[in-house]
Amino acid sequence: MASGATTGLDQWAADHAMPLAGRPLGPPTFLESVVPLFHAPFHPAGTAVAQIVTLPGQVVVSLLLVAVAAWRIGKPTWPLAWIFAVVVEVVIRHVLSRPPLHRDGVQLAGFDMSWPSGHALRCSLVAVALAAAWPRLRVPLGIWLVAAVVLLELAGFHTPTDVVGGLLLAAIAAIGACELDRSGLLRRARTRS
């Protein structure tokens, strides 16, 4: 990422594979990250659709959805996995930066520190946690997750490598949550206290 090994792919995507993208924006502020749809662009229409479809991956909304799933299951591992993954995402974003990407001669500063995609990460964790809580929803949740991931790239919110990075981090967190559930470590810790 920081070495620029994937810059060619990401630049190609910025030039050719973001047909729903609006004007280039900078990175979101803290308030824009925390408050759902705060200052969210809704033009062009494809961007508006992406904003709505990926809303469950917003920071506060995703944490609430994961907490509801954990409450339904009766296990706190999913919120712990969410916290772990989001902390890792934030740390990585502050440590790594990529070579600049451009569209129509304008630097896409929002992509400088956008790896891994937090929306892809959180959408994935929401889908997996809700599917664990309500197994009948697995297919619709899978369809929603695919749509969200595709729209993140098509609307120009993230590059392909950002999305893949978010999905990989989500997989690590989800596997960790499942293994923590299987180990019974949290259950034993609760009975001791």
Secondary structure, DSSP 8 states (H G I E B T S, - for coil): -TTSTTHHHHHHHHHHS-TT--S------HHHHHSTTTT----SHHHHHHHHHTGGGSHHHHHHHHHHHHHHHT-THHHHHHHHHHHHHHHHHHH------EETTEE-GGGTT--S-HHHHHHHHHHHHHHHH-GGGHHHHHHHHHHHHHHHHHTTSS-HHHHHHHHHHHHHHHHHHHHHHHHTHHHHHHHH-
